Amino acid sequence: MTGSQLIDWSSAGVPLLVAAGAIVALVVDAFWPGGRWRRAGTIAVASLAAAGSWLASTGSTGPIVAGFSWVILLSALAVVVLAQVLEDDATMPAGESVFLMLCATAGALTLASASDFVTLVVALELLSLPSIALVAMQRDRREAVSSAWTFFLASATATAVTLMGLSLLYGLTGTLTYEGVLVGLQAERAPLRVVTAVVVLVLIGLVFKVGAVPFHLWIPDAYRGATVPVAAFLSVVSKGGALAGLLVVLAYPFVALQPRWDVFIAVVAALSMTVGNLGALAQRDIVGMLAWSSVAQGGFVLAPLVAVAVGSDLVLTAPLRYLAVYAVANLTVFAVAAVGVRRLGGTSYAHYTGVARRDPLLGVALLMGLLALAGFPPAVIGLVAKYVVLQPVIVSGYGWLAAVMAVNVALGLVYYLRLAVVAFAPASRVLRSEVAASGATVREGRGTAIAYAVVVVGVVALVATSVAPTLLLGPLP
Amino acid sequence: MNGLVVALAVPAVAALLLVVARSLVTDLVAARVGTATSLVVAVLLLVTWIGHDGDGYAAEIDLVWVRALGIHLHLGMDGISFPLLLMTALISALVCWALVDHPPAGDNATPGLVGLVMVVLTAAVGVFAALDLLLFFVFFELALIPMWFVIARWGDPHDPVGRRTAATRFLLYTVVGSAFMLVGFVTVWALTGTLQIPELAERGDVLDGGWALFAACTIALGLAVKTPIWPLHLWLPDAHAKAPTVGSVLLAAVFLKLGTYGLLRVLVSVLPGPARDLAPWLGALGVVGIVVAALACLRQTDLKRLIAYSSVGHMGFVVLGIATLTEIGVAAAVFASVAHGLVTGLLFFNAGSLKRRFGTAEIAVLGRGLYARMPALAVVLGFACFASLGLPGLAGFWGEMMALRGAYEASAGAGDAGLGPALAAVLLVGALLGVLLTSAYFLRIVRRTLQGVPTPHEHDLDLDGSERGIAAVLVVAVLLLGLAPGIVMGVVEPSIPAILGGAR
């Protein structure tokens, strides 16, 4: 295997730079303590910027992988900036938090650019373990610890299942590089049952990280236990990495087996969006709602994968485009939540009653973010994203999946709009809720101002891309 | 400068300004800004239409919007859309005028409400002008959320829970339908590779086969909810009854037309083959709607609900006209849509006036003898009732008459009709029965409220200020359309072949 000794620096450089940033953040914090969030954040931003410039100069293994890498990098950047709101949270030490976030980001980037299954598993763990640690960080909170335990157990089980599948795959093909597996699977007349088992077992680990049904139960639990920026991280960076990995695996080594897995993906996607939306309907807390909504959105991202074997560019770019829109919209809403924790004193809907009246920009950001997630004008970009993921589903002939998606678009609007309505409640309702939410501690500070800047950037991006969707879709492949 | 683009931009800018500067603008100024903006839109549309040279689409503009997806900013109007556009702008002006004298409850709430009306106007103009399927969809959806707020926030002040439920039900029904419509549009794109409506309408090879039928079914479903076609009308009575006058008028006059217009523009002209397969079903459901709505009207005790149900019946005639796929049927559909907008708008304005006075629109509470108690209001209400039941010489007559004529032609075996002779004959009889029942329930209203021994009420107060003006404008319009239907027909007729082109 001489090929494996060569390192493809163009794609390895990006995660390596991020990982280097992680180590620098940790070491600096260990030897010169007291720098707190501002210094750790600067290091993180610098390393992400370095990785970005590397990516811009060398490209990656392909335009799709490069696109995913950009989404992951920029989302990680937004999350790191957003994390500045944690500045006076004693349970979240700056150095460690940034270290873990950057490690997981490196894992997500590796997941996207991996070209053999061993790298894939390593990347999966590099993404999972720091994420679990981030959730567990608030060790004084019982909730956080129990969330982290659930997350850990589910994650370990999923990885074990994937490894089991990989061992079968190795037995079938004698190699674990993507190229070798592709050739091996095309050549081999392997027993049908074994191949089916391999596909399902290997995909489980990735589907778990995407947070699709039936492996979604850790998501609401983990989001509830984590701080808001960490939840934002899980919902965008972690999901994006897993999705990229899944797409590459399906489109490259497993493409020969397509009839085996497209039904699996279709069912998982349909269940995810339905269960996620039903779960979100019952939520009265912005983070809880976003947790379930991210399960549902995961279903929408997965849906176009049923058409991977059709092989047109459309099919490969659809999940990427959807993910990019989802990332912008979701991060905007999470930024509003992060600001809300500080300025309004909590994340339950009661805290947000009439927020648009007190702070119109926050209200508009919430409205645009939620409607973009729902796929509704005036947030046209969200509608375009829904259109983009419907295209491959129809092209591949999955009429029933398109129908399920249609019903879920309507279902999603119900709970997204509910929060928007709360935010735009008339003045008479605001007084009552202020009584209800009194006693909450309201903390201002530089960190809150920085998070507010993320809100502004998010709303500007959503408005601009709604007027001219090409701004977002043009640069993507 | 393209007149259509300006007509689209003006209300959008007005909406934005009103919402941003809502604390600086008084109720009166906001209402006047709304009226003026709508009138400007109407004038722009009229000037643009008169100025165009006659063939193709007036003020057509085609710019690439999203290159990666082939979505264009493609606008234009023809004889089908122009009457609806003009009616929409007129109704919007009247709705805002009504707010001049009767601002909604709440401190300085008019700027917000007028802002939402302006968004609805933008959306409606966009739907009627869009010549790109996705653009059509964007505008189709844009109107929904503002309408939710209009109903849920400014609806029936006596029933805060009910108005919210009604608003949410309206939204859910429409959104489920339109999400399916989006699936249909994607399917059309997958079959043809384009989203441009004129290009699709002019295609030589008619789309056919299972997927084309799938697309037609999903699109028809979305439009059927909006129109509404029985049995998908269940959102309508509550939404109309609980909405404020502004909302009821807009829903009836503008929103329902988005559905009927869509049936012509994106179902019949884009998918003529499958539309022919669906025509018998649409026609049958339309006639069932006519009869069921008329029967329901006979049992209504609330005036607003009654008018709402009568809309289902009128839309049944429109759908029947479309389903015949004859020239006269399509002409009937457009004419009846415009006439229904004016007549039902007038009915809802009157019902709103009564509801504001009495706090309810229950027929029993309104009492008898309105002719004696409030002569002007009663005369206008009576006029609107007669126009709505299709009295010859008023606007309501021609649409129904031509729809029946279309069904008759189909039953007489017109070769290219969408309905078979036997089915068309049955539908014709059903629709005629509906005409009779419609007369029955409107006459019941006239007898129960307008005529009889006057039962004076402390809130008896005749039409005042803007109410008089609005009534006058609509009465003149209804008379004009009734006495000179040619002014609409002359505009509509040249554009019909383009709609029916592929269906032949």
Interface residues (C-beta under 8 A of the other chain):
Chain A: L371 F376 P377 P378 V380 L383 V384 K386 Y387 V388 L390 Q391 I394 V395 G399 A402 A403 M405 A406 V407 V409 A410 L413 V414 L417 V421 F424 P426 A427 A468 P469 T470 L473 G474
Chain B: W65 V66 R67 A68 L69 I71 G106 D107 L134 F137 V138 F139 E141 L142 L144 I145 W148 F149 A152 R153 T168 L171 L172 V175 V176 A179 F180 L182 V183 V186 T187 W189 A190 F214 T218
